[in-house]
Amino acid sequence: MLRINDVENYKYHRIQPLHISMPADGRIAMWYNGGVFGAIAVNEMPGMMGIESGSITLVQQLGRFTFTTHADAVKYGYFNGLTTSYGIGGSLSYRINDRLSVTMFGNYYTPTGNVNPAMAGYISLPSFGGYVDYRFSERWGVKFGAQSYRTSDTGRWHTQPMVIPYYRLSEKAEIGVDVGGILYNIIRSSRGKSFQNMGNPTIPPPVGGPPPVAPRR
């Protein structure tokens, strides 16, 4: 039978460096191995922005497969500005056994326009990817895979690895850290600095001096 915490396992796949999953019971309708769930969230960041979001998610299990689809509305409020982004997405997961599962996901969000660069890390972005979830025990596990996302400033797609060790606080809560994303950004930042510090490969002009004197005969 469908467990409520399965909604959070497949609903939001925009992995942040640090994530804490503590879902509430937002069931709207339930049936055998499926259901529709709603969620509302408010996040206040004084001096920067406020985020209000609402979502509806449909979950259906068919044997070892779990299918989800969701629709979101996210409102960003900041100094002298207010914008709303709408999103849709879904995922398909296959549970190999009680400890191992494979998930593919994809999300699309409408552009938010030009926002403060400090807000970029909190904006929902189009993304897709996949990961493997392996549980070492009842409490400990790791998710590893890769995801691609489109940046809000340049519109380019970037791909980064996902390596997320996590600890299950209970059946409905977990905490994890994306080590893969952190290491990727550190290496990317270090490479950028090394390229900036490289000397100019252009051949310099010849140094001036006295004109050459032909030997006397």
Secondary structure as the mmCIF struct_conf table of DSSP 4:
data_model
#
loop_
_struct_conf.conf_type_id
_struct_conf.id
_struct_conf.beg_label_comp_id
_struct_conf.beg_label_asym_id
_struct_conf.beg_label_seq_id
_struct_conf.end_label_comp_id
_struct_conf.end_label_asym_id
_struct_conf.end_label_seq_id
TURN_TY1_P TURN_TY1_P1 ILE A 4 ILE A 4
HELX_RH_AL_P HELX_RH_AL_P1 ASN A 5 LYS A 11
BEND BEND1 PRO A 17 PRO A 17
STRN STRN1 LEU A 18 SER A 21
STRN STRN2 ARG A 27 TRP A 31
TURN_TY1_P TURN_TY1_P2 TYR A 32 ASN A 33
STRN STRN3 GLY A 34 MET A 45
TURN_TY1_P TURN_TY1_P3 PRO A 46 MET A 48
STRN STRN4 MET A 49 LEU A 62
TURN_TY1_P TURN_TY1_P4 GLY A 63 ARG A 64
STRN STRN5 PHE A 65 TYR A 78
TURN_TY1_P TURN_TY1_P5 PHE A 79 ASN A 80
STRN STRN6 GLY A 81 ARG A 95
BEND BEND2 ASN A 97 ARG A 99
STRN STRN7 LEU A 100 TYR A 109
BEND BEND3 ASN A 114 ASN A 114
HELX_RH_3T_P HELX_RH_3T_P1 PRO A 117 TYR A 122
BEND BEND4 ILE A 123 ILE A 123
STRN STRN8 SER A 127 ARG A 135
BEND BEND5 PHE A 136 ARG A 139
STRN STRN9 TRP A 140 ARG A 150
TURN_TY1_P TURN_TY1_P6 SER A 152 THR A 154
STRN STRN10 TRP A 157 SER A 170
TURN_TY1_P TURN_TY1_P7 GLU A 171 LYS A 172
STRN STRN11 ALA A 173 VAL A 177
HELX_RH_AL_P HELX_RH_AL_P2 VAL A 179 GLN A 196
TURN_TY1_P TURN_TY1_P8 ASN A 197 ASN A 197
BEND BEND6 MET A 198 MET A 198
HELX_LH_PP_P HELX_LH_PP_P1 GLY A 199 ASN A 200
BEND BEND7 THR A 202 THR A 202
HELX_LH_PP_P HELX_LH_PP_P2 ILE A 203 GLY A 208
HELX_LH_PP_P HELX_LH_PP_P3 PRO A 210 PRO A 212
HELX_LH_PP_P HELX_LH_PP_P4 ALA A 214 ARG A 216
#
